[in-house]
Amino acid sequence: MKLLEQMTQLAKQAKAASRELARLTTAEKNACLGAMAEALEQNSAALQDANARDMEVGATLGLSAAMLDRLHLDDKRIAAMARGLCEVAALPDPVGRILDERTRPNGLQLRKIATPIGVVVIIYESRPNVTADAASLCFKSGNATILRGGKEALHSNQLIAQILVAAGQRTLPHFPDAAIQVVPTPEREAVPALLSLTQYVDLCMPRGGESLIRAVTDCSKVPVIKHYKGVCHVFVDAEADLSMAAAIVLNAKVQRPAVCNAMETLLVDQAVATTFLPQLATRFAEKKVELRCDPASRAVLALCETEHWKLKTASEQDWFTEYNDYILNVRVVDGVSAAINHINYYGSAHSDSIVTRNEARAKQFLAEVDSATVYWNASTRFTDGSEFGMGAEIGISTDKIGARGPMGLEELTSYKWLGIGTGQIRT
């Protein structure tokens, strides 16, 4: 019960803070963000001291070298966090936008305007920079935020939040203490306790691997915006420019294979498979990409095998798998409809692309693939807030209700209707 009481107090404070944040002007929010950016750099030494304690905890927990690198803060990364806050300050304020206006026959004026969501809980792993990114985006959109990072980053996260709030309070006397809060305990039971408080918490956004996101979704009683995984596809059509297709396929797989918008399955039309796949084999072998093939693609690529580069046969489960690694599924399909059917069955509704000169097939693919982002003659790697010109992003959603795709400031708002009358009554 003590833990529930602690989380309830945290959430109550956030709800009260959200009311105050909703009243801030754009100029006030931007001034606070500028002060917060300066404060992060001014406190670089203290942040690195706190982070050193977290690095010791991470090593004790047996974190991998890659995870320890994500956890580490140095002058360069702290400066990058500060720049991120300045970039958010430079973005248009999403609150107060007029989304729709209409006047009814009786003269009643209706206006739909963007408003803050309220209290947003962000649950994430390792990287302390997410604390500053998420806090700044929520603050600019008028939301109070409760941050729950991994236990290995607790000291870093707490200090970052303290620095941001202190800077806000130096800038605005009425800056609320609870605008940005970090869950103060590493206990796992804190998450379901916090996410049971539907009267105070409006939204949860988990950022991390599939297991984290599923665990949060399963226990939450508040709405959760999520994407479980990124099983992304590129389909090379019979009428593709094969040189363009090769460049797109290689970029989608090997530029950064560990990210959620990297390609996991390559689909190739049977009409060009014998020409296209061997062209890619040497490039994939150079990058040490393991290919898991269906029988048709394996037959085409069999002559390309070497002593050090062997093909594997794809299992049924492989088609559903997000590898985040130098592993790629390959399948030969009979036309665009077969590609669409494969993607809609095995995909994760994240990002999928068709490469073709044929406009009718491209339009069919764009219309029928049921994913958050669908491309024609472009890499799946563009699914990202900054690449979309949204500035920063707080995550990517594959949900169909609410935000979908990269989530920036606008996606962190809701809306309400204003009705302006002159005494109208309904009859």
N, C-alpha and C positions, 0 to 999 in steps of 0.2 A: 504493500500500500504506500510505503514511503516513496518508492520510485514513481508511482502514478501521481502522487501529490506533487513531486518535483517537476514532472513533465506538465502537469496541469498548470502549475505556476508559470512555467516557461511559456506555455501556449496562451494563457490569459494575458501575460505581459505583451506578447507579440500582437494579440488582437487589439489591445489598447493602443499600441504603437502604430498599427496599420491605420487607425482612424486619424492619427496625427499626420502620418506621412501623406495621406491622401490630400491634405490641405496645403502641402508645400508647392511653391511655384517652380517653374522650370529653372529660373535663375538661382533659386535657393538650392535646388538639387545639384545643379552643375557646380556651384561654388563649393558645396560639400565634397563632391567627387574630386575636384581639383585639390582641395586640402587633404583628402585621404591619400591621393597619389603622392603628394609631397611627404606626408607622414610615413608612408611605407619606406621610402628611400632614406628618410632621416633616421629611421629605426632599424636600418639594415643589420647592424651589429647585434642588436637584441634579438631580432628575428633569427639570425643564424645561430645564436646561442640556444634558443629554444628548439630550433630545428636539429641541432646536434644531439640534444636529448632524445628527440624522436628517432634520429638515425640509430642511436644505441638501442632503443626499444625495437626498431625494425630488424636490426641484426640479431637481437635475442629471439625474435619471433621467427627467424629463419627466412626472411624475405629474400627473393631472388635479387641478383644484381640489377636487373631491369626495374624491379619494383623499388629498390633502394634509390636508383637514379631518379625515378619519378617523385620520390619523397624529398629529395635533396633540394635545399635552397642555397643559392649563392648570390653575390651582388648582381650578376647578370639576370637571374630569374626574378629577383625582387624588383629590379628596374623594369622588367617586362610586365610584371603585375601592375606597377605604377602606370606604365603606358596604357595598359588595358583599361584602367579606370578613366584616364584622359580621353581615350577613344569612345568610351560609353558616354562621357559628358558631351562629346561633340555630336552625338546622334540626336535626331529629333525626339522630342518628348512624346511618347505614345499616348499619354493620358489626356483626355479632353478632345481627342480627334472626333469630328463629326462623321459618323459612318453612314448615316442615312437621314434624310429630311423629307417630310411630306405634310401636306395640309389636307385634312378630310373635308368632305362637302359641307359639313356643319361649321367649318372654320377652325376646328381644333388643330393646332400645330403639334406635330410629333417629331422629335429629334432623338436619334440613336447616337449615344456618345460612348467613347472608350473610357473605362474606369479600371482602377487597380483590382486585382483578384482579392487581395487581403493578406492572408498569412500563407506563405509558401515554405514547405519543408523540402530541403535538398539533402539527399543521402548519397554519399559518394565514397570513393576509395583513394587512399594514398595522397594524391597530388594536392599540396597546400594551396597552389595557385587557384584551384577551383573555388576556394573560400572567398578570395577577393573577386574573382570573376562573377560568381553567383550572387554574392552580396551586392555588387555594383549594379548588376542588371535588375535585380529585384528592387533595389532602392530607386533607381531611375524610373522604374515603372510604378512606383508608389506602393510597393509591397513590403511588409515586414517579412524577414526571413529567419528561419531556424535551420542551422547547418549541422549535419551529422556526418563528419568524416570518419575515416578509419581510426582505430585506437592508436595506431602507430604514428599518427599525425596530430594527436590531441594538443600538444604544447604549441606547435606552430599555428594550428587553426585558432586556438583560443587567443593567442597574442595578436594575430592578424585582425580578428574581430574587434578586440579591445582597441587597437590602433585606429581602425576605421571609425568606431563610435566616438572615441575621444576627439578625433579630427572633426567629425561632424558637430560635436558639441562646442568646440572652439569656434566654429563657423556660425552656428545657429544656436542661440540660447535655448530654443524650444525643440532641439533635436532629441527625439525620444531614446532613452537608454536601451530599450528593447527592440530597436529597429533591426539590429543584426545580432543574433545570439547563436552561440555554439552549444550543442548538447554537452553538458559538463562531465558526463560519465561514459565510460566505454562499454557499460553493460548492454548486452544484446537486447534485453527485455525493455530497454528504453524506447526502442523503435516501435514495437506494437502498442506500447502504452501511449506514446505521443500520437500515433496514427489512429488511435481510438477516439480522439477528442474532436469529434465532428462539429461541435459547437464553437470551436476556436480555430481549428486548422482548416483551410480551404482547399489546399492542393498539395500533393507530394510529387516530387520529381526525383527518382533514383537515377544515378549515373554510375555505370560500371558494367561488370560482366553479367551474363544471363542469370547466373545463380543468385546474385545480389538482387537483380530486378524482380525475379520471380518471388523471392522470399519477401520482399517489400510488398509486392502486389497481393500476395496471399494473405498477409496479416493486416493490410490497411483497410480501414473503414472510410477513409476520405478518398476522393478521386485521385488516381495516379496516372500521370502522363509518362509514357514509356516507349522504349523499343527493346525487345528481348535480345535480338541479334541482327546482324547484317549479312544475310545470305544474298549477295548481289550477283547479278548476271549480266553478261554481254552476249547478245545474239548477233552473229555475223550472217547476214542474209545472202541469198544467191546473187543479188545485184549490188553487193557491197563493193566499194573501192577497197581492194584487199590491202593496199599499202596503208591507207587510212585505218583500216580495221586492225592491222598489226600494231600500229602505234597506239591505238585506243586500248586494245587488249593488254599490251605490255604495261601501259601506264596504270590501268585499272588494277592489275595484279601486283606488280613489283615495286611501284614507287614507294608505297608504305603498306605492306601487307597486313600489318597488325591493327589497322583502323577499321571502323565499322562500315565504311563505304568502299572498301576494297572488293574487287570481284572474287567470288569463290567458285563460280561455275561458268565455263565458256560453252555456249551453244553454237554450233556451226551447221548451216544448211548443207544437206547432203550433196547438193549440186556443186559446191565449192570446197568440200572437205578435203578431197585428195590434193587440191592445189594449195589451199590455205594452211592446213595443219602442218605439213612438213616445213613450210617457211618459218613457222614459229618454233619448231622443235629445237633448233640450235640456240635460239635466243633464250628459251626456257632452260635448256641444259646449262648455258653459261651462268644463269642466275640460280642454278640448283633448285629449280621449281619442280617439285614432285607432281607428276600427273596421275590422276586417278580416272581411268577412262571407261566408257561403255564399250561393248564389243566392236561397234563400227569404228569408233575413233582409234581404238587400240590396233585394229587391223591396218588402218592408214598409217599409223605412227610406228608400227613394228620395226620397219627398216631403219628408223632413227635411233633405236636403242643402242646404248654402248655399255661397256663393262661398268662404267661409273654412273650411268644414268638409265635407270630401269623404270618401265611403266608399271602401274598397278591397276587392277580392275576395281572400279568403283562399286561399293556396296550400296544397298538401298539407303542406309543411314547417311552415307557420304553426301548425298544430294541435299540433305537437310542441314549440313554441318557448316558452321562458321569456323574456319581454321585460324584466322589471324596469323597466318604463317605462309611460308613458301610452298603451299600445297594448292593444287587446282583440280577441280573436277572438269572433265571434258565429255561432251555428248554431241553426237550427230543427230540432227532432227530433220523431219520432212516438212519444211516450210514454216512460215511465220505463225500459223495457228498452233502447230505442235510446240513451238518455242513458247508461245503465250501460255499454253496449257501447262507446260513444265514449270514455268516461273510462278504461275498462280497456285500450283500445287505444292511445290517444294520451297518457294521463296519465303522471305520474311517481311515482304511489303516495305522494304527499305529503298533500294535504288537499283534500277535495271535499265539497260540500254540496248538499242538496236542500231546496227551499222548497215546502211543501205542507201542506194540512189533512188529506190522506188518509193515515191511519195505516198502511194495508196497503202503499201505495206507498213510504212512508217506510221501513218495516221491510225491504222488498225492497231498497231502495237501500242502507241501512245494512249489510245482510247481504252484498250481492253486489259492491259497489264495493271493489276490492282495494287500499285505501290505508291508510297509517299512521293517519290520522285522518279520520273521516267524520262529517259533521254533519247534523242535521235542524233546519231553521229557525234557523240561526246562521251567522255569517260565518266564512270560512276563516281570518281573521286571528287567531283565538284559539289557533292551534297555536304555543305558546310556553310555556316552562317556568314563567315567572312567572304567566301567565294560567291555567295548569293548577294553580296552587297548589303548585308544586314548588320554589318559591324560584328559585334561579339554574338555568341550563341550560348544558350544555357543547356542545350541538349538537342537531340533529334527524336521526333515522335513518329511512330508508325500507327498510332491510334487513328480512328476515323471520326471520333467525336472530339471537337475542340481543335487544338493545334495539330498540324501534320507536317512532317519534314523538319528542316532546321528551325529552331525556336529562338527568336530574338526578342527585342523589347515589345513589339506589337503582340506577340504571342503570349506575353506575360500580363495581358490585360483582358478584362471581360468587358461588358457594356451594360448600359441601362437606357431605358427610354424616358425621355422628358416630354410631358404633355403640357402645352401652354394654351389655355383657353380664355374665353371671355364670358364665362357663365354657362357653358354648354352642359346639358344634362341628357342622359340616355332615355329614350322613349321606346 
